[in-house]
Amino acid sequence: MTDVQLVTIGVQAMTVAAKMSAPILLTALIIGFAISLFQSVTQIQDATLSFVPKMIAIGIALVFAGSWMMREIVTFTTNLYERIPTIVLGG
């Protein structure tokens, strides 16, 4: 295994990890911002007010993006396993 192959696999793994976390993180960011804005406008400062809507929104995001996320990770893993002979043999 050369250093170029190792760096390529590492970059691909980080790209896939970023793609996998994006729907969840963006959902939490948007809902968190909206709840914070609502709390600041109404002066309601309750910690549970931001937690419950975020969890519901993240669950909904997982329902909608879950199949895509599964396809992406299975494709990455399959491609990685298919490259094992060339990595081990140095070709």
N, CA, C and O atoms as a DFTB+ gen file, in Angstrom:
364 C
 N C O
     1  1       0.847      -1.176       0.000
     2  2       0.000       0.000       0.000
     3  2       0.890       1.237       0.000
     4  3       1.737       1.407       0.877
     5  1       0.691       2.076      -0.971
     6  2       1.486       3.291      -1.048
     7  2       0.816       4.400      -0.260
     8  3      -0.350       4.311       0.123
     9  1       1.586       5.437      -0.035
    10  2       1.031       6.570       0.712
    11  2      -0.073       7.272      -0.074
    12  3      -0.996       7.824       0.525
    13  1       0.005       7.260      -1.389
    14  2      -1.028       7.887      -2.216
    15  2      -2.349       7.142      -2.063
    16  3      -3.406       7.763      -1.953
    17  1      -2.291       5.814      -2.057
    18  2      -3.499       5.018      -1.873
    19  2      -4.105       5.269      -0.494
    20  3      -5.323       5.382      -0.355
    21  1      -3.273       5.352       0.494
    22  2      -3.744       5.584       1.855
    23  2      -4.421       6.948       1.990
    24  3      -5.479       7.068       2.608
    25  1      -3.803       7.965       1.409
    26  2      -4.390       9.307       1.459
    27  2      -5.698       9.350       0.674
    28  3      -6.654       9.995       1.105
    29  1      -5.753       8.679      -0.460
    30  2      -6.975       8.642      -1.265
    31  2      -8.120       7.990      -0.496
    32  3      -9.243       8.494      -0.490
    33  1      -7.828       6.876       0.146
    34  2      -8.863       6.195       0.938
    35  2      -9.291       7.074       2.104
    36  3     -10.479       7.140       2.421
    37  1      -8.356       7.742       2.741
    38  2      -8.687       8.633       3.850
    39  2      -9.561       9.796       3.424
    40  3     -10.513      10.148       4.120
    41  1      -9.248      10.391       2.293
    42  2     -10.049      11.513       1.785
    43  2     -11.452      11.035       1.418
    44  3     -12.439      11.711       1.710
    45  1     -11.537       9.877       0.781
    46  2     -12.857       9.342       0.432
    47  2     -13.670       9.034       1.686
    48  3     -14.873       9.293       1.719
    49  1     -13.032       8.486       2.715
    50  2     -13.738       8.179       3.961
    51  2     -14.234       9.452       4.636
    52  3     -15.354       9.483       5.145
    53  1     -13.421      10.495       4.647
    54  2     -13.865      11.755       5.254
    55  2     -14.977      12.407       4.454
    56  3     -15.877      13.018       5.029
    57  1     -14.926      12.284       3.127
    58  2     -15.992      12.824       2.284
    59  2     -17.311      12.109       2.550
    60  3     -18.360      12.742       2.667
    61  1     -17.248      10.793       2.643
    62  2     -18.457      10.021       2.932
    63  2     -18.979      10.363       4.326
    64  3     -20.190      10.489       4.513
    65  1     -18.090      10.515       5.303
    66  2     -18.517      10.876       6.655
    67  2     -19.183      12.253       6.676
    68  3     -20.171      12.454       7.383
    69  1     -18.651      13.191       5.913
    70  2     -19.256      14.518       5.843
    71  2     -20.632      14.455       5.181
    72  3     -21.566      15.126       5.620
    73  1     -20.757      13.646       4.122
    74  2     -22.054      13.485       3.462
    75  2     -23.070      12.847       4.403
    76  3     -24.238      13.235       4.418
    77  1     -22.623      11.863       5.189
    78  2     -23.535      11.163       6.095
    79  2     -24.031      12.062       7.228
    80  3     -25.177      11.950       7.663
    81  1     -23.172      12.939       7.695
    82  2     -23.553      13.780       8.831
    83  2     -24.276      15.057       8.406
    84  3     -24.920      15.700       9.235
    85  1     -24.184      15.431       7.149
    86  2     -24.763      16.694       6.693
    87  2     -26.274      16.812       6.915
    88  3     -26.711      17.838       7.438
    89  1     -27.093      15.828       6.550
    90  2     -28.536      16.008       6.766
    91  2     -28.900      16.188       8.242
    92  3     -29.761      17.002       8.578
    93  1     -28.252      15.438       9.106
    94  2     -28.566      15.525      10.533
    95  2     -28.083      16.848      11.110
    96  3     -28.817      17.516      11.839
    97  1     -26.859      17.225      10.787
    98  2     -26.310      18.461      11.335
    99  2     -27.022      19.700      10.804
   100  3     -27.274      20.640      11.557
   101  1     -27.341      19.707       9.534
   102  2     -28.045      20.863       8.969
   103  2     -29.456      20.986       9.539
   104  3     -29.931      22.092       9.795
   105  1     -30.118      19.859       9.734
   106  2     -31.447      19.892      10.344
   107  2     -31.380      20.448      11.758
   108  3     -32.170      21.314      12.132
   109  1     -30.428      19.942      12.542
   110  2     -30.277      20.427      13.918
   111  2     -29.915      21.911      13.944
   112  3     -30.378      22.648      14.814
   113  1     -29.095      22.346      13.001
   114  2     -28.699      23.753      12.942
   115  2     -29.894      24.651      12.632
   116  3     -30.107      25.669      13.291
   117  1     -30.660      24.267      11.636
   118  2     -31.802      25.095      11.227
   119  2     -32.867      25.140      12.317
   120  3     -33.378      26.211      12.644
   121  1     -33.200      23.991      12.875
   122  2     -34.219      23.952      13.931
   123  2     -33.710      24.675      15.175
   124  3     -34.469      25.407      15.812
   125  1     -32.452      24.485      15.530
   126  2     -31.886      25.167      16.689
   127  2     -31.901      26.678      16.526
   128  3     -32.202      27.408      17.471
   129  1     -31.575      27.148      15.323
   130  2     -31.608      28.582      15.064
   131  2     -33.029      29.125      15.165
   132  3     -33.254      30.184      15.752
   133  1     -33.988      28.399      14.591
   134  2     -35.381      28.848      14.633
   135  2     -35.907      28.887      16.071
   136  3     -36.595      29.833      16.457
   137  1     -35.586      27.874      16.852
   138  2     -36.043      27.839      18.250
   139  2     -35.369      28.948      19.050
   140  3     -36.017      29.594      19.873
   141  1     -34.084      29.174      18.823
   142  2     -33.376      30.248      19.535
   143  2     -33.957      31.617      19.188
   144  3     -34.108      32.477      20.055
   145  1     -34.277      31.803      17.925
   146  2     -34.896      33.056      17.510
   147  2     -36.259      33.226      18.174
   148  3     -36.590      34.314      18.645
   149  1     -37.046      32.159      18.212
   150  2     -38.349      32.197      18.873
   151  2     -38.203      32.485      20.367
   152  3     -38.972      33.262      20.934
   153  1     -37.213      31.855      20.999
   154  2     -37.000      32.076      22.427
   155  2     -36.560      33.510      22.711
   156  3     -36.979      34.106      23.703
   157  1     -35.735      34.050      21.861
   158  2     -35.281      35.419      22.107
   159  2     -36.395      36.444      21.860
   160  3     -36.449      37.474      22.532
   161  1     -37.266      36.172      20.915
   162  2     -38.371      37.087      20.631
   163  2     -39.413      37.038      21.749
   164  3     -39.918      38.076      22.177
   165  1     -39.732      35.835      22.219
   166  2     -40.774      35.687      23.231
   167  2     -40.235      35.704      24.662
   168  3     -41.019      35.718      25.611
   169  1     -38.938      35.703      24.828
   170  2     -38.268      35.677      26.132
   171  2     -38.642      34.447      26.960
   172  3     -38.677      34.506      28.189
   173  1     -38.919      33.348      26.288
   174  2     -39.136      32.069      26.963
   175  2     -37.791      31.357      26.995
   176  3     -37.235      31.043      25.943
   177  1     -37.268      31.102      28.173
   178  2     -35.952      30.479      28.298
   179  2     -36.099      29.105      28.952
   180  3     -35.798      28.939      30.135
   181  1     -36.551      28.145      28.196
   182  2     -36.717      26.786      28.689
   183  2     -35.812      25.872      27.876
   184  3     -35.864      25.881      26.646
   185  1     -34.988      25.088      28.551
   186  2     -34.019      24.229      27.856
   187  2     -34.704      23.119      27.069
   188  3     -34.231      22.741      25.997
   189  1     -35.810      22.595      27.586
   190  2     -36.483      21.500      26.887
   191  2     -37.185      21.976      25.629
   192  3     -37.492      21.166      24.754
   193  1     -37.445      23.258      25.520
   194  2     -38.111      23.785      24.335
   195  2     -37.247      23.596      23.087
   196  3     -37.785      23.428      21.993
   197  1     -35.941      23.618      23.227
   198  2     -35.085      23.430      22.055
   199  2     -34.740      21.960      21.819
   200  3     -34.430      21.577      20.691
   201  1     -34.788      21.147      22.848
   202  2     -34.369      19.749      22.719
   203  2     -35.390      18.900      21.969
   204  3     -35.031      18.183      21.035
   205  1     -36.631      18.972      22.360
   206  2     -37.663      18.104      21.797
   207  2     -37.891      18.363      20.295
   208  3     -37.917      17.399      19.529
   209  1     -38.055      19.600      19.845
   210  2     -38.229      19.803      18.392
   211  2     -37.019      19.353      17.574
   212  3     -37.172      18.862      16.455
   213  1     -35.811      19.522      18.136
   214  2     -34.617      19.062      17.404
   215  2     -34.633      17.555      17.240
   216  3     -34.327      17.048      16.161
   217  1     -34.983      16.835      18.286
   218  2     -35.017      15.379      18.205
   219  2     -36.074      14.905      17.213
   220  3     -35.841      13.956      16.464
   221  1     -37.225      15.557      17.203
   222  2     -38.272      15.189      16.248
   223  2     -37.811      15.474      14.817
   224  3     -38.003      14.648      13.926
   225  1     -37.204      16.641      14.599
   226  2     -36.742      17.007      13.258
   227  2     -35.614      16.092      12.785
   228  3     -35.553      15.733      11.609
   229  1     -34.730      15.719      13.693
   230  2     -33.640      14.810      13.316
   231  2     -34.201      13.439      12.964
   232  3     -33.732      12.800      12.022
   233  1     -35.197      12.986      13.709
   234  2     -35.842      11.717      13.375
   235  2     -36.485      11.753      12.001
   236  3     -36.387      10.794      11.236
   237  1     -37.148      12.868      11.688
   238  2     -37.768      13.019      10.365
   239  2     -36.699      13.068       9.274
   240  3     -36.870      12.477       8.208
   241  1     -35.604      13.768       9.539
   242  2     -34.512      13.828       8.561
   243  2     -33.919      12.444       8.319
   244  3     -33.578      12.105       7.185
   245  1     -33.796      11.643       9.376
   246  2     -33.285      10.280       9.210
   247  2     -34.247       9.409       8.410
   248  3     -33.814       8.560       7.631
   249  1     -35.532       9.611       8.595
   250  2     -36.513       8.846       7.825
   251  2     -36.386       9.174       6.340
   252  3     -36.411       8.276       5.498
   253  1     -36.250      10.460       6.021
   254  2     -36.166      10.856       4.616
   255  2     -34.795      10.597       3.991
   256  3     -34.720      10.235       2.817
   257  1     -33.720      10.772       4.742
   258  2     -32.374      10.618       4.178
   259  2     -31.744       9.272       4.482
   260  3     -30.645       8.986       4.007
   261  1     -32.413       8.444       5.260
   262  2     -31.819       7.178       5.693
   263  2     -31.472       6.237       4.558
   264  3     -30.395       5.642       4.558
   265  1     -32.361       6.090       3.592
   266  2     -32.083       5.169       2.489
   267  2     -30.917       5.674       1.636
   268  3     -30.076       4.889       1.200
   269  1     -30.873       6.977       1.403
   270  2     -29.751       7.543       0.656
   271  2     -28.438       7.351       1.415
   272  3     -27.413       7.008       0.825
   273  1     -28.483       7.576       2.726
   274  2     -27.284       7.404       3.536
   275  2     -26.810       5.951       3.500
   276  3     -25.611       5.688       3.412
   277  1     -27.745       5.020       3.567
   278  2     -27.387       3.598       3.523
   279  2     -26.778       3.232       2.176
   280  3     -25.792       2.496       2.125
   281  1     -27.354       3.735       1.082
   282  2     -26.793       3.453      -0.244
   283  2     -25.373       3.995      -0.362
   284  3     -24.493       3.318      -0.894
   285  1     -25.144       5.213       0.134
   286  2     -23.812       5.821       0.053
   287  2     -22.770       5.005       0.820
   288  3     -21.682       4.750       0.304
   289  1     -23.093       4.599       2.034
   290  2     -22.119       3.882       2.841
   291  2     -21.892       2.468       2.306
   292  3     -20.777       1.952       2.382
   293  1     -22.943       1.837       1.766
   294  2     -22.772       0.505       1.174
   295  2     -21.930       0.597      -0.088
   296  3     -21.082      -0.262      -0.327
   297  1     -22.150       1.620      -0.894
   298  2     -21.340       1.810      -2.101
   299  2     -19.876       2.038      -1.744
   300  3     -18.989       1.447      -2.361
   301  1     -19.618       2.883      -0.760
   302  2     -18.242       3.143      -0.344
   303  2     -17.585       1.867       0.169
   304  3     -16.448       1.564      -0.193
   305  1     -18.295       1.119       1.010
   306  2     -17.731      -0.103       1.577
   307  2     -17.490      -1.152       0.498
   308  3     -16.459      -1.826       0.507
   309  1     -18.426      -1.293      -0.424
   310  2     -18.262      -2.252      -1.519
   311  2     -17.053      -1.902      -2.377
   312  3     -16.261      -2.777      -2.727
   313  1     -16.913      -0.621      -2.716
   314  2     -15.752      -0.199      -3.511
   315  2     -14.445      -0.430      -2.761
   316  3     -13.438      -0.808      -3.359
   317  1     -14.465      -0.204      -1.463
   318  2     -13.262      -0.422      -0.665
   319  2     -12.892      -1.898      -0.638
   320  3     -11.719      -2.244      -0.783
   321  1     -13.878      -2.772      -0.454
   322  2     -13.600      -4.210      -0.454
   323  2     -13.144      -4.704      -1.820
   324  3     -12.319      -5.614      -1.903
   325  1     -13.670      -4.116      -2.891
   326  2     -13.244      -4.520      -4.237
   327  2     -11.799      -4.122      -4.515
   328  3     -11.126      -4.755      -5.329
   329  1     -11.321      -3.076      -3.844
   330  2      -9.937      -2.616      -4.063
   331  2      -8.922      -3.320      -3.171
   332  3      -7.726      -3.054      -3.293
   333  1      -9.350      -4.195      -2.293
   334  2      -8.415      -4.857      -1.379
   335  2      -7.334      -5.627      -2.128
   336  3      -6.168      -5.508      -1.752
   337  1      -7.642      -6.410      -3.164
   338  2      -6.551      -7.131      -3.857
   339  2      -5.490      -6.196      -4.436
   340  3      -4.297      -6.488      -4.345
   341  1      -5.907      -5.084      -5.026
   342  2      -4.911      -4.182      -5.596
   343  2      -4.126      -3.464      -4.521
   344  3      -2.957      -3.135      -4.720
   345  1      -4.753      -3.218      -3.383
   346  2      -4.041      -2.564      -2.286
   347  2      -3.012      -3.512      -1.679
   348  3      -1.873      -3.119      -1.427
   349  1      -3.409      -4.750      -1.447
   350  2      -2.513      -5.715      -0.808
   351  2      -1.375      -6.098      -1.754
   352  3      -0.225      -6.199      -1.326
   353  1      -1.684      -6.312      -3.032
   354  2      -0.657      -6.722      -3.974
   355  2       0.195      -5.554      -4.462
   356  3       1.206      -5.758      -5.134
   357  1      -0.204      -4.353      -4.131
   358  2       0.590      -3.190      -4.502
   359  2       0.411      -2.752      -5.945
   360  3       1.252      -2.029      -6.480
   361  1      -0.645      -3.167      -6.566
   362  2      -0.860      -2.824      -7.972
   363  2      -1.693      -1.662      -8.085
   364  3      -1.987      -1.218      -9.195
